[in-house]
Amino acid sequence: MTTAALQAVTSADGTPITYRTTGAGPGLIVLGGALRSGTDYLPLAGELATAFTVHLVDRRGRGASGPLGPGYSLAKEVDDLRAVQAETGARLAFGHSYGGLVVLETARAHPVFDRVVTYEPGVPCAPVPTAWMAPYRERLAAGDPHGAFVHFIRGSGGAPAFMARMPHWYLRMALRIGFRGAAWRRMLPLLEANVMEHEQIAAQQGRLAGFAAVRAEVLVLCGGRTAPAMRDEFAILRDTLPHATLETLDGLNHFGPEGKSAHVVARRALAFLQ
């Protein structure tokens, strides 16, 4: 994807938020999930740029954007997105995972978007596991990122059942062997942000009914390989949003908007947004 020079806006608390713009057409903001930066969504942005002016954001704590900062909250992420929207005038948005929560929370509180696509947004419709967070922080503080990550994948609810049953020491050893390439190096600086963002997801528990205030047309996408219990939650979200459609993309998992499967997600998003 050919991108323009890095651009920046200043959020309400003074934090710089950077984004890259590509393509031509109506403005579309792309916001990624936890443990991901804008780089992970370059293939998706490239596909969407065939019909839209795409503004690919590095959320705070990523790339050249400023740090999460003291008093980090979902509200600060909303301020960041509003700053990008005000600068670009974009009336369309795409959000993946935690980025989907940020987009929907922004749309709930501020009618700045006409149409929104979310892929497996992090809106809690059921109790959110939090027991993993304290040992995760302990392992990070001890300089053991692989050990921390094991607590995350076993405790956050997204791991396959067989993996959740494996001993901690075994999974840690497997991760040290398998997680050492470019993708792991990109995730390492985001491990602290990961737990802070998941704390914000947990803090939204019980607020589902508030999303009935979203006036934008919303397409909720999920992967056919995602656990059935999680897909049920996306159906609950669809029924809460007043103008929403839910579609399942066969063969994809939670990371559908990334890498080789990005074109599948982009194709459906393009059809909806146009």
Beta strands, then each sheet from edge to edge (+ up, - down):
strand 1: 7-10
strand 2: 16-22
strand 3: 27-31
strand 4: 53-58
strand 5: 92-96
strand 6: 115-119
strand 7: 217-223
strand 8: 244-249
sheet 1: 1+ 2- 4+ 3+ 5+ 6+ 7+ 8+
end
